[in-house]
Amino acid sequence: MYIYNQYDQQLVDERVAQYRGQTERYLAGEISDDQFLPLRLQNGLYIQRLAPMLRVAIPYGTFNSQQMRKLAHISRHYDKGYGHFSTRQNIQLNWPQLEEVPDILAELAEVQMHAIQTSGNCIRNTTTDQFAGAAADELEDPRPYCEIVRKWSTFHPEFAFLPRKFKIAFCASKADRAAIQMHDIGIEVVHNASGETGFRILVGGGLGRTPVIGTEIIEFLPKQHLITYLEAILRVYNQLGRRDNKYKARIKILVRAMGIDAFRDKVEQQWALLKDGPSTLTEEEFERSKSYFHSPEYIEVDDSDADLKLQQQALQDPGFGNWLKRNVDAHQAPGYAIVTLSLKTTGYAPGDISDVQMEAVADMAEQFSFGEIRASHQQNLVLAHVRKEQLFALWEQAKTFGFATPNINYLTDMICCPGGDFCALANAKSLPVADAIQRKFDDIDYMYDLGEIDLNISGCMNACGHHHIGHIGILGVDKKGKEFYQISLGGSQDRDASLGKILGPSFSQAEVPDVIEKILNTYISLRIDGESFLDTYRRAGLAPYKESVYAK
């Protein structure tokens, strides 16, 4: 992972001091609410329903055990002893005191962390595959390119006040674990016929009030032009994006209004001014960035022997076998595996983690995964480099601290935003709905029989819970001051990306678990030859689900 140099550290320290002065002046009444608003947003601070919320950046989802321990300390000392991992691979603190936020930022700076550009109308945290640098299906590690984009975008004076927030994601694997088609800019690392690295660029994707799947703007961009081409896109958006209506200000609206061909022409015009200029990347810059992401010092392991021992352990302990099958993925290095630590235990809010659990993850990372931790788009944590012979010991520790629920990619591994319990924008609560569904379907054999299902919950149309791309999506809506929930089916974030279709009229909170049960029963009655939920839906369509749910 990237390590700060003296200039990085100085920049972050000076930002902390600057914000401390701004906060002191605000509390003294020398700065108005309107003046303080952009200042606090630039430092990751929102004012939520009950208290401020601080969003801490975790660039491309990679951090270390020292940083996790600092987060544990901060959550204990300044908050209520827990944090919440978001779909942007960041962590949120829900209860900081306004006057203490500068102290929190100062402590974060001690371990090379910050909250810069985690909010506001700027380029947000660049995200990628949580398995990057370890995945068996990976073309190459995308994080060096993420780091280049992070450096370029942080404090970029031209893009500090965009028409609206802007999100960029990278993918370099066969499976899209970063949902690149749902971002303002999605970047796929590709190789051309000559084996040269470049990028396939998508533009205009996004969820929210107007969900859109991104459109390809260039099939192969030579890697040295990455920054100049992104800058051309941002310039067009900054100049032409709407500023009169925040609901129509995202780049997806501009691309749809202009059409991709006209938008591409504008980008090409801007790119002609930038191409081969000072921002053109050199091979030296690529190598420098890659040097921060070298592979750990793997021990040579007999992979076949390790697999045989795992099979024996799985037979002896079916609980371990279930976890091994659902929470462990293939690694590119022989004898190693990727482990997902589930933050989706029944009875706990999806994505939440206590200070005690943070300390436990830090310990496990040091013992089993070279001190490295990943935050996933699905609100879980990942230990990306675990020796197969240590998986059983890791599983036993994970069980102790509530990380071993064997449900990754299954029904209860749901994405869920904080909703109306915290967020001032939410129309309805998300967490009680998630809890009710977890409890109703807390039967592991039934869950496995259903197969892999993505269930995503959002408390409002901002879609922080990504309900549009859940196989089953749940959206909180307001009906005459009361909380109701709209159900959609058929969404997907993978290569075969699709947006869910609304089932019909919304339901009360109490009805939602039973509605989900009817949907699942319909799926079971319709599926053939072990079809997945999504495949069955795509074959059968919405009608049979609608009929079963709304039947009198």
N, C-alpha and C positions, 0 to 999 in steps of 0.2 A: 504493500500500500504506500501511498505517497507520504513522505515525511517533509515537514516544513523546513525551509531554510531560514536564515536570519531575516530576510526581507518579508517572507510570509508571516513570521512571528511578529515582527514589528508592525506590519499592516493590521493584523488582528488585534494586537494590544492597543494600538492607537484608536481603532474603532471602538473598543470597550471604553477607553477613556473619553472619547467623544460622546458616546451615548450616555455615560454616567453624568456628564455635564448637562446634556439635554434633559435627562430625567430630573435632575436636581432643579433645573430652571422651570420645568413643567410643574413639579410639586410645589414650587414657590410661587406659582401663579404668573410667571414671567412668559410662559408659552401657552397659547390657547389649545383647546382640544383639537381644532382643525390643523393647527401648526404641528402639533405633536404626532398626529395620526401617521403621516408618511415616515416620520423619524422612527417610530416604534415598529412599523411594518418592515422597514428596511433591516431591522434587527430581530425579526421573527416573532414579534409580540402582537397577539390579537387580544381583544377584549371580548370574552365569551359571555355566555348566559349568566354565570355565577361568579366568574373570576377571570383574571388574565390567563392566557394560554401561550406558552413559549414553545416554538418549534425549533428543534436543534437539527442542524444539517448532518447527514451521514453520506458524504459523497459516494455515489454509485453503490451505496449499501455496504461498504467495507469499513470495518473499524476493528479495534484491538481490545484485549482484555483490560489494559490500563484505562482506556477510555470508558469501557463499560463500568469499571469500578468507580470512576469519577461520576458517571451518571447515577449510580447507586447512591453515592454520597450526596449528590445534589438533590435527588428525590427525597432522601431522608431528612436532610437539613433544611431545605427550602420549600418542599412540597409535602405531599401526603403519603410518601413512601412507595410511589409507583410511577410508571410512565406508560405511554401508549405508542406502539409502533404503527406508522401510517403506511398507506399504499405507495407513498413517495420514497420509501426506504429511510424515512426520518423518524425521530422520536419526539413526542410531544409531552410537555409537563402541563397538567391541567390546573394547578393551584398555586403558581408562584405569586408572591406579593410584588406589586409594581415597583416599589422602592428597592426591592432586593434583586431585581433582574440584572442590574449592572454587576452585582457581586457574582451572580450565576455565570454571566458571560465571562467574567474574569477567571473564574474557576475552570470553565470550559477551555479558555485559551491556554491554561497550564498544560493541557493534554492535546493541544492542536485541534480543538473543536470550536465551532462558532454557530451562530444562528443567522448569518448574513444571507440575504436573498432567499429565505425560506417562506417569505410572504411578499405581498406587494406586486405591482405590475412590472415585473422584471423576469429575467431568465431564472427559473427555479433550479432545484437540485437535479442534476443530470443522473438518470437512473439506467440500470442495465440488469442483465440476468444475475440472479443471486448465486448461480453456480459458476460465474465467469472465472476463467483461469483454472478450472477443475473439471468442467463438464466433458463427458466422453463424446458428446455430439457437437463439440465446439470447433469452429473453423480456426479461430485464434482468440486470444484474450482481448475483449473489447475495452477493458478498463484503461489502458494507456490512452486510447482515443477519448474516452470520457474525461480523463484528467486534462487533456489538452483543451477540450471544450470548457471544462470547469474554469481553468485559468483564464481563458479568453473571455468568458462571460461574466466573471466576478468583477464587480465595480466598472463594467464597461460603460463609459459615460453616455454613449449614444443610446443604450438600451436600458437605462435605469428607470425610465418612465414610459413604458410601452402602453399601447391602448388597453392591454389586459395582461394577466399573467401568462407565462410562456413555458412550456414543458418539452424537454428533449429526452429521448430514450434510445439506447443502443441495443442491438441484438447481434450475436455472432454464432448462434447455434441452430441446429436443425429445428428444434422446438422453440417457439417464441415465448420465453418466460418473462418478457419485459413489456408485453402489450404495445409494441411499437406502432401498430396501426391506429392506436387511440391517442396519439400525442400530436402536439402542434407540429413537431418534426420528429419523425421516426427514422432511424438510421440502421441499416443492415450492413454489416461487414461482409463483403463478397470478394471472390477472386475471379478475374477474367480468364479467358482461354490461355493466356500466357502465364498464369499463376500470380499475376500482380494483384496486390491488395487495393481495393477501392470501396466505395460505398453506394448502396442503393438508397436513395433519399425519398421518403414519403413526406407529404406536407398536408396540413389541414385536417388532421384527425382530432378527435376530442369527444368528451361525453357532455355532461351538463344538460342544459335545457334543449340544446339541439345536438344530439349525438351524431357523429360523422366518422366513418372509417376513412383513414388517410389515403391520399392518392399519390401514386408515383410521379415525381417531378423530374427525376433523372435516374436512368437505369444503372449507370456506372460512372461514378465520380472518382477520378484518380485521387489517391489519398492525400497528395500534397495540397490539394485545393479544398480540403475540408472546411477550414475556417473562412476562406474567402467566399465560398458558396453559401455557407450558413449566414455570413454577414450580409450577403446580397438578399437572401430571403428576409432577414430581419429588417433590413432597410426598407424593402417594399412594404412590409407589414406596418412598420413604424410610420411610414408616410401616408399610407392609404387606409389603414385600419380605422374603424369607426371609434370615435371618442365621445359621441353624443349619447350613446346608449350602451351601458356596460354589458347588457344581455346580448348585444350584437357586435361586441368588440373583439372576440377571439378571431384568430387567423382563419379558422374553419369557415366563418361567415364570409370573410373576404374572398377566400378561394372559391367558395360556392357562387358568390355573386359575380365574380369575374369569369369563372370557368378556368380549369387548370391550364389550358393552352395560353390564354391571355395572361394569367398569373406567371406562367413560366417565361413568357416573353419579357415581362417586366423584370423578373429576376435575372435573366440573361443580360439585359441592358445594364443592370447594376453590376453584375459580375464582370462585365467587360471593363469596368473601371477599377476592379479590385484584383482580377486574375493576374497571377505572376507578380503581384506587388509585394510589399513588405510582410504581409501576413501569410504568404505562401510558406508552407511547412517544409522543412528540410529533413533529410534522412537523419541528420544529427539530432534534431528535435525528437523524432520518433524514437530513436534509440535511447535518448535521455529519459523520455517518458516511460518506455518499456522497462528501464532499469529499476524502476520502483515496484515492478510487479513480477519479479522473477519467481520461479517456482520454489517452494520450500525444499529443504534438503531431505528428500524422501529416502527412507531406508529400503534397500533392495529386499523384496519379499517374494516368496513363491506364491503366485496368485492362485494356482490350482489347489495347493495345499490349504491356503487361507479359506477358499470357498468351501472346501470339504469340511473343514472344522466348523464353519458357520452353519452348514447344513445339519451337522450333528447337533449343534447347540439349539438350532431352531426346532429340531425334532424333540429334544429333551425338554424344551420350554416353549410351548405354543405362543405364549405372550410375547416372547422375544421374536418368534417367527413372524407374528403379525406385524410387529414394529419394523422388522428387517425388510419385509415386503413392501410396506407402505411409506416408511419414513427415510429409507436409505436409497440413494441413487448411485449409478455407475460413475466411477472416477476415471480420468484419462491415464492415471499412473497405476501400474499393476500393484495389487495388494492394498489399495486405498479405496475409500468410499466417501460419499458426500452424505451428511446427516442433516435432516431438518428437525429442529426442536419445535414441537407444536406449542403454540400459544393459544390453543383452542380447547382447553379443558372445560367440560361441562360445569357450569356454575361460575365461570369467570368471563369477563368481557373479552371478546376476540381482540388480540393484539396487545392486551395489557400485560405488564410484567412488574412484579414487586421488586423493592430494593434487595431483598434477600435472594430472589431469583436472579437478579442481575449479577450479584456477587457469585452465585453458583455457576452461571454461564461463563463468567470470567475465569473461574477455576477450571471448568471443563475445557474451555478453549486452550488454556495453557497446558493442560495435561494431555489433551487428545488432538489438538489442531493448530499447533504452532502459534498459539496466542491470537489467532484470527477469528473474527466473527462476521457474519453477513446478516443484514436485514433484508427480508424478501418483500416483494410486491404483494404477496398474500398475507402479510402481517405475521410471519413466523420468523424464526432465527435459524441460521445455518452454520454448521461447522463443516467446512469444505474439504478438509484434508485429514481424514481419520483412518488410521491403519485398521484393516479388517479384523485383525486379531484383537483389537481393543474395542470393538463394537459392543460386545456383551457387557464389558465393564462400564462403558459410556451409557448404555441403556439402563443399567442398574442405578447409576447416578441420576440420569434424567428422570426416572420414575420417582425418585426421592423428592425431587423439586417440581414435579408436575409438568414435565416437558415430553413425556413419552406416550401421549395419546396417539395411538396408531391410526390416524385419520387423514393424513395429508392427501389432498385432492378429493376427499370424500365429503359427504353432505355437511358434517359438522365442522369441517375446516372452512368456515365461511368468512368472507370479507365483510366487515361491518364498520361503518363510521361511528363516531361517538354520539351523533344524533342529538335529539332535544334534551338529553340529560346535561349536555355541556354547551353545544353550539347554538349561538344566537340566531343563526340562519335557518336552523332546522324547522321543518313543519311538524315533525313527529319524532318520537323516541325510537331509536334503533336497538339499543342494548336489551330492553325487555323482550323484544321480538326474537332477537338472537338467542337469548336465554331460554325462552319458551320452546323454540325449535330444538335447541340442544337437548333439553330435558325430554321432550316428546320422542325424539329419535335416538336416545342414548342406549341403543342396542347394537352392538358392534357387528353381530352376524347379519342383522337386517341391513345395516349400512353397507356392508361388503356385498351383499346380494344385489343392492341397487347399483353398485359400480360407482365409478368416479362421477361426481356431480359438483359443479360450481354453483354455490348459492351466495349471492351478494346482496347486501342491504344498505340502502342510503336513506338518510333522514330528510332529504330534500332534493330538489332538481339539480343542485350543484354536483351531485353524483360522486361524492368522495368515496362512497362504498362500491362504486362501479357496477351498479345494478343493471345497467344497460347490457353489459357483456357477461352476466351470469347466465348459466344454463337456466337457472331460476333467479329472477331478480325481484327484489321487494323495494318499493319506493314509498316513503312516508309522504302523505299529502294532507292538506288542511281542507276540511269541509265544514264551513260555517263555524269555525273555531274548535272543531273536534278533530282528533287524530285518526286518520284512516290510512290504509295501505293498499297500493296498487301492485298487482303481480304481473310480471312479464316472463315470457318463456323463449328459449332458443338463442340466447346470446352466446358469444364465444370471443375470447381474447387471443386465440392461437392463430396459426397461419390461415385457418379457414374462418377468419373473423366475421362475426355477424352481430347485429343488434337485436335484442329481444323484442318480441311483439307483445303488446298489452293484452292480457287475457280478457279483461272486461271491467265492469264497475268495481270499485275498491271495497275493502273489508275493514271491519273494526279490528283492533289489536287482538282481542280475544278469539276472533275467528281465524286468524292467520295460520296457526299450527294445523288446524283441521283442514284448511284449504290446501296446505302443502301436502298433507296426507292423501287427499283426494287426487292431487296431481301425480303423486308417486304411485298410487294404486292404479291410476290410468296408464301410466308408463309401464308398469309391470304387466298389465293385461294386454298391452299392445306390442311389447318388444318381441323380437324373434331372434333365435340363434345368438343369444347373449349380447344383443345390441346395447350400445351405450344410451344414456338418456338423450343426449343431443342427436344421435343418429335416428333414434325412434321418433323424436319430435320432428326432425326434418323430413322423415318419410311420411308420417301420419298427419302432420300439420297441427294447427291450433284447435281446430273444431272439436275433436273428441275430448280434449282437456276442458274446453269451455263448457261443453255439454255436461260433463261429470261434475264440475264445480258448481254450476248454476242451476242444476236440475232441482226441481221442486220436490 
